Amino acid sequence: MQWACSNDNLVVAICCVKMVNSAYPLCRTGLTTNLKPQKISTVILRIRRTMSSGEENDVLFNSGAGEKAFCAGGDVRALAEAGLKGDHIGKTFFKEEYTLNGLIGTYCIPYVALIDGITMGGGVGLSVHGPFRVATERTVFAMPETTIGLFSDVGGSYFLSRLGGKLGLYLALTGHRLKGLDLLKAGVATHYCESSKLPELEKKLLECKNPDTDIRDILDKITKESKVEGYEFSLKPHLEQIDNCFSAPTLEEIVKRLEKDGSDWAKKTLEVFSKVSPTSCKVIKKELEEGATKSLQDCLAMEFRLGSHFCDRLEFYEGVRALLIDKDQKPNWNPKNV
């Protein structure tokens, strides 16, 4: 059985070995641009049905539609435009989205996310909380919320705060993109597979007899076959600088340390800081500090409170306007700088 909700940026494929006669497809027709609230609600309903009726040999995997993306995130433009008209659908959206993230993080059936292609924002939440996350050479990961005046959500306060050193904070504040094997080296992905071998991998996942033990063996083997051992993390030359600068107690001190560093990397990072939302950066630094000692569920509850507040702030709408609506790339942040 395969349930699928397919569009330009997303297909949620829920595959259970023994449940072959389900009459509940996620979405029969219709294309959308990004992940919308009504689609998330439907996905949650199907996952709950799977959880309640799952059998011992079940396995669930989540993959993208086509070669372009796993999931590029939520339709923030639609949320912002609705919010400016007084329709706060964003609060409902965040509630549904974070509920799904929490379900994935506590799912009782083996959950495999095949993150082939663009994986950003909400797409990260659909994958990173599962125990098995498979990247390919086409994977592009980012948490770009500071560019739209938002914060690191979908459990970002939980998983970003648990990456090595200050890497998570760096990725959250700058929106830096990781590609391919970088996800494995950073700890965002747990395994790696060449995109040409994904059909073969999916077949093996669906045919495995004992998912609780077989899935890890299957994924370990295909990762080993991809010969990833000799790859050097693209950010390795800067990890010491990242830890030194981003371990500062305040955002202002981070900027001072980058200025003192003076390297090309530091100058490029400062250039990024000159463009992103100072408010978002302040909030993200605090939420990751809080998230480092909280459970996933507590982090998602904290993020829902943040999301509700951000829906009432003009910062988010201004960021979306500048990046996605008018596309002038000139957001009028308040305050304007750190």
C-alpha positions as CSV (number, residue, x, y, z in Angstrom):
1,M,0.0,0.0,0.0
2,Q,1.2,3.5,-0.7
3,W,-0.5,6.7,0.3
4,A,0.7,9.8,-1.6
5,C,0.2,13.5,-1.4
6,S,2.0,14.8,-4.5
7,N,2.9,18.2,-5.8
8,D,5.8,20.3,-7.1
9,N,7.7,20.2,-3.8
10,L,6.3,17.3,-1.8
11,V,5.1,13.8,-1.8
12,V,4.4,12.2,1.5
13,A,4.6,8.5,0.8
14,I,3.4,6.2,3.6
15,C,4.3,2.7,2.8
16,C,3.3,-0.2,5.1
17,V,4.3,-3.7,4.1
18,K,1.2,-5.6,5.2
19,M,-1.4,-2.8,4.9
20,V,-2.1,-3.3,1.2
21,N,-5.9,-2.8,1.0
22,S,-6.2,0.8,2.4
23,A,-8.8,3.0,0.7
24,Y,-7.4,6.2,2.2
25,P,-5.1,8.0,-0.3
26,L,-3.8,11.3,1.1
27,C,-4.7,13.4,-1.9
28,R,-6.4,12.2,-5.1
29,T,-6.0,15.3,-7.3
30,G,-4.6,18.8,-7.3
31,L,-1.3,20.5,-7.3
32,T,0.0,23.0,-4.8
33,T,3.1,25.1,-4.5
34,N,4.3,24.2,-1.0
35,L,3.1,22.4,2.1
36,K,-0.4,23.7,3.1
37,P,-2.3,23.4,6.3
38,Q,-5.0,21.2,4.9
39,K,-2.4,18.8,3.5
40,I,-0.7,18.6,6.9
41,S,-4.0,17.8,8.6
42,T,-4.6,14.9,6.1
43,V,-1.1,13.6,6.6
44,I,-1.5,13.6,10.4
45,L,-4.8,11.7,10.1
46,R,-3.2,9.0,7.9
47,I,-0.2,8.7,10.2
48,R,-2.5,8.3,13.3
49,R,-4.5,5.6,11.4
50,T,-1.2,3.9,10.6
51,M,0.0,4.1,14.2
52,S,-3.3,2.6,15.5
53,S,-3.4,-0.2,12.9
54,G,0.3,-0.8,12.3
55,E,1.6,-4.4,12.4
56,E,4.9,-5.9,13.5
57,N,6.4,-5.9,10.0
58,D,5.3,-2.4,9.0
59,V,7.7,0.3,7.7
60,L,7.0,3.9,6.7
61,F,9.0,6.0,4.3
62,N,8.7,9.5,3.2
63,S,10.0,10.7,-0.2
64,G,9.9,13.6,-2.6
65,A,8.0,14.0,-5.9
66,G,10.3,14.1,-8.9
67,E,13.9,15.2,-8.9
68,K,13.6,18.8,-7.7
69,A,12.7,18.6,-4.0
70,F,11.9,16.5,-1.0
71,C,10.0,19.4,0.4
72,A,10.8,23.1,0.2
73,G,8.7,24.0,3.2
74,G,5.4,25.6,4.0
75,D,3.6,28.1,1.8
76,V,4.7,31.1,3.9
77,R,3.6,33.6,1.2
78,A,0.0,32.4,1.5
79,L,0.3,32.6,5.3
80,A,1.7,36.1,5.2
81,E,-0.9,37.4,2.7
82,A,-3.7,35.9,4.8
83,G,-2.3,37.4,7.9
84,L,-2.1,40.9,6.4
85,K,-5.9,40.5,5.7
86,G,-6.6,39.6,9.3
87,D,-6.9,35.9,8.7
88,H,-4.5,34.3,11.2
89,I,-4.4,30.9,9.5
90,G,-0.7,30.8,10.4
91,K,-1.5,29.8,14.0
92,T,-3.5,26.8,12.8
93,F,-0.8,26.0,10.2
94,F,1.9,26.0,12.9
95,K,-0.2,23.9,15.3
96,E,-0.8,21.2,12.6
97,E,2.7,21.3,11.3
98,Y,4.3,20.9,14.8
99,T,1.9,18.2,15.7
100,L,3.1,16.2,12.7
101,N,6.7,16.9,13.6
102,G,6.1,15.5,17.1
103,L,4.3,12.4,15.7
104,I,7.3,11.7,13.5
105,G,9.7,12.1,16.4
106,T,7.7,9.6,18.5
107,Y,6.6,7.2,15.8
108,C,6.4,3.5,16.8
109,I,6.9,2.1,13.3
110,P,10.3,2.5,11.6
111,Y,10.3,5.8,9.7
112,V,12.7,6.4,6.8
113,A,13.0,9.8,5.1
114,L,14.5,9.8,1.7
115,I,15.6,13.4,1.5
116,D,16.5,13.6,-2.2
117,G,16.6,17.2,-3.4
118,I,15.7,20.5,-1.7
119,T,15.0,20.0,2.0
120,M,14.3,23.3,3.7
121,G,12.1,24.7,6.5
122,G,9.0,22.5,6.8
123,G,10.7,19.8,4.7
124,V,13.3,19.5,7.4
125,G,10.6,18.9,10.0
126,L,9.2,16.1,7.9
127,S,12.5,14.3,8.0
128,V,15.0,15.2,10.7
129,H,13.0,13.8,13.7
130,G,12.8,10.3,12.3
131,P,15.5,7.7,13.1
132,F,16.6,7.1,9.5
133,R,17.4,10.1,7.2
134,V,18.9,9.3,3.8
135,A,20.6,12.0,1.8
136,T,21.7,11.9,-1.9
137,E,24.1,13.9,-4.0
138,R,21.1,16.1,-4.9
139,T,20.1,17.0,-1.4
140,V,20.2,20.7,-0.4
141,F,19.5,21.4,3.2
142,A,18.9,24.8,4.8
143,M,17.0,26.6,7.6
144,P,16.6,30.0,6.0
145,E,14.1,31.5,8.4
146,T,16.2,34.6,9.3
147,T,15.7,35.8,5.7
148,I,11.9,36.1,6.1
149,G,11.8,37.4,9.7
150,L,10.8,34.1,11.2
151,F,12.6,31.7,13.7
152,S,14.0,28.2,13.5
153,D,10.8,26.1,13.8
154,V,9.7,22.5,13.0
155,G,11.7,21.4,16.0
156,G,14.8,23.4,15.0
157,S,15.4,24.4,18.6
158,Y,15.8,20.7,19.4
159,F,17.8,19.2,16.5
160,L,20.0,22.3,15.7
161,S,21.1,22.7,19.3
162,R,22.3,19.1,19.3
163,L,24.6,19.3,16.3
164,G,28.3,19.4,17.0
165,G,29.7,22.5,18.6
166,K,28.0,25.7,17.4
167,L,27.3,24.3,14.0
168,G,23.5,24.3,14.5
169,L,23.5,28.0,15.7
170,Y,25.6,28.9,12.7
171,L,23.3,27.2,10.2
172,A,20.2,28.7,11.9
173,L,21.5,32.3,11.9
174,T,23.0,32.3,8.5
175,G,20.7,29.9,6.5
176,H,23.9,28.3,5.2
177,R,23.2,25.5,2.7
178,L,24.6,22.0,3.1
179,K,24.7,19.7,0.1
180,G,24.9,16.0,-0.4
181,L,27.4,14.3,1.9
182,D,27.7,17.4,4.0
183,L,24.4,16.4,5.6
184,L,25.8,13.1,6.7
185,K,29.0,14.7,8.1
186,A,26.9,17.3,9.9
187,G,24.6,14.8,11.5
188,V,21.5,16.0,9.7
189,A,21.3,12.8,7.7
190,T,22.0,9.3,9.1
191,H,22.7,7.6,5.8
192,Y,23.6,8.3,2.2
193,C,22.5,6.8,-1.1
194,E,23.2,7.7,-4.7
195,S,19.9,9.0,-6.3
196,S,20.1,6.5,-9.1
197,K,19.8,3.7,-6.5
198,L,16.8,5.1,-4.7
199,P,14.3,2.8,-6.5
200,E,16.3,-0.2,-5.5
201,L,16.5,1.0,-1.9
202,E,12.7,1.6,-1.7
203,K,12.1,-1.9,-3.0
204,K,14.4,-3.4,-0.4
205,L,12.7,-1.4,2.4
206,L,9.2,-2.6,1.3
207,E,10.3,-6.2,1.1
208,C,12.2,-6.5,4.3
209,K,10.8,-9.1,6.7
210,N,11.9,-7.6,10.0
211,P,12.0,-3.8,9.7
212,D,13.1,-3.3,13.3
213,T,16.4,-5.0,12.5
214,D,16.7,-5.1,8.7
215,I,16.3,-1.4,7.9
216,R,19.4,-0.3,9.6
217,D,21.4,-3.1,8.0
218,I,20.0,-2.1,4.5
219,L,20.8,1.5,5.0
220,D,24.2,0.9,6.5
221,K,25.1,-1.3,3.5
222,I,24.0,1.2,0.8
223,T,25.9,4.0,2.6
224,K,29.0,1.9,2.7
225,E,28.6,1.1,-1.0
226,S,28.5,4.8,-1.7
227,K,32.1,5.1,-0.4
228,V,31.6,8.1,1.8
229,E,34.5,7.5,4.1
230,G,37.0,9.8,2.3
231,Y,34.7,12.8,2.0
232,E,35.7,15.9,3.9
233,F,33.0,18.1,5.4
234,S,32.9,21.4,3.4
235,L,32.8,23.4,6.6
236,K,35.6,21.5,8.3
237,P,38.1,24.3,7.6
238,H,35.9,26.8,9.5
239,L,34.5,24.6,12.4
240,E,37.0,26.1,14.9
241,Q,36.1,29.6,13.8
242,I,32.4,28.8,14.0
243,D,32.8,27.4,17.5
244,N,34.9,30.4,18.6
245,C,32.6,33.1,17.1
246,F,29.2,31.6,17.7
247,S,29.9,30.5,21.3
248,A,29.8,34.2,22.3
249,P,27.1,35.0,25.0
250,T,25.3,37.6,22.9
251,L,24.5,38.2,19.3
252,E,26.4,41.5,19.5
253,E,29.5,39.7,20.7
254,I,29.2,37.2,17.9
255,V,29.4,40.1,15.5
256,K,32.5,41.5,17.3
257,R,34.3,38.2,17.2
258,L,33.6,37.9,13.4
259,E,34.9,41.4,12.9
260,K,38.0,40.5,14.9
261,D,38.5,37.3,13.0
262,G,38.7,39.3,9.7
263,S,39.0,36.2,7.4
264,D,37.1,36.0,4.1
265,W,34.8,33.5,5.8
266,A,34.1,36.0,8.6
267,K,33.5,38.8,6.2
268,K,31.0,36.7,4.2
269,T,29.2,35.8,7.4
270,L,29.0,39.5,8.4
271,E,27.6,40.3,5.0
272,V,24.8,37.7,5.6
273,F,24.1,39.3,9.0
274,S,23.7,42.6,7.3
275,K,20.7,41.2,5.4
276,V,18.8,39.0,7.7
277,S,16.4,39.9,10.5
278,P,18.1,41.0,13.7
279,T,14.9,40.1,15.7
280,S,14.9,36.6,14.2
281,C,18.6,36.2,15.1
282,K,18.0,37.2,18.7
283,V,15.1,34.9,19.0
284,I,16.9,32.0,17.4
285,K,19.9,32.3,19.6
286,K,17.7,32.2,22.7
287,E,15.5,29.4,21.5
288,L,18.4,27.1,20.7
289,E,19.9,27.8,24.2
290,E,16.5,26.8,25.7
291,G,16.0,23.8,23.3
292,A,19.4,22.3,24.3
293,T,17.9,21.1,27.6
294,K,14.3,20.4,26.5
295,S,12.6,17.4,25.0
296,L,11.3,17.5,21.4
297,Q,7.7,17.9,22.6
298,D,8.7,20.7,24.9
299,C,10.6,22.4,22.1
300,L,7.7,22.2,19.7
301,A,5.4,23.6,22.4
302,M,7.8,26.5,22.8
303,E,8.0,27.0,19.1
304,F,4.2,27.1,18.8
305,R,4.1,29.9,21.3
306,L,6.8,31.7,19.3
307,G,4.9,31.1,16.0
308,S,1.7,32.5,17.5
309,H,3.6,35.7,18.5
310,F,5.3,36.0,15.1
311,C,2.0,35.8,13.3
312,D,1.1,39.1,15.1
313,R,4.4,40.8,14.2
314,L,5.0,42.8,11.0
315,E,8.6,41.5,10.9
316,F,7.5,38.2,9.3
317,Y,5.2,39.8,6.8
318,E,7.9,42.3,5.8
319,G,10.4,39.5,5.3
320,V,8.0,37.5,3.1
321,R,7.1,40.6,1.2
322,A,10.8,41.4,0.4
323,L,11.8,37.9,-0.5
324,L,8.7,36.3,-2.1
325,I,6.1,38.9,-3.0
326,D,7.7,42.1,-4.3
327,K,11.1,40.3,-4.5
328,D,13.0,43.6,-4.0
329,Q,15.4,41.9,-1.5
330,K,15.2,45.0,0.6
331,P,13.3,44.2,3.8
332,N,12.8,47.1,6.2
333,W,13.7,45.3,9.5
334,N,12.9,46.8,12.8
335,P,15.5,47.2,14.3
336,K,17.6,47.5,11.2
337,N,20.7,45.9,12.6
338,V,22.1,44.0,15.6
